[in-house]
């Protein structure tokens, strides 16, 4: 039996950690460094219990029959992940869009304020 397979049985935690790290990197390469819900950048160096730390969010919750396949996974802040909970994918998308609209409006209002100050 090859050494890699033996390590899987002797130290399963190391194998799971490596598998999770590879999955995390694949999602990050696909989606980028911003949170799926709030679109703010994530702090990849933050401790895992920090609000700005990245976590893996299941769009279709495992409790509702979701899978661990990459097309069902996205990266979110810890706080955003808690807020999304075990809602349906449609409800999560609505929550995301509402949050994105607020973010877009705040950016637009900041730009409008800057333009108004510039014209004075």
Secondary structure, 3 states (H helix, E strand, C coil): CCHHHHHHHHCHHHHHHHHHHHHHHHHHHHHCCECCCCCCECCCCCCCCCCCCEEEEECCCHHHCCCCCHHHEEEEEHHHHHHHCCCCHHHHHHHHHHHHHHHHHHHHHHHHHHHHHHHC
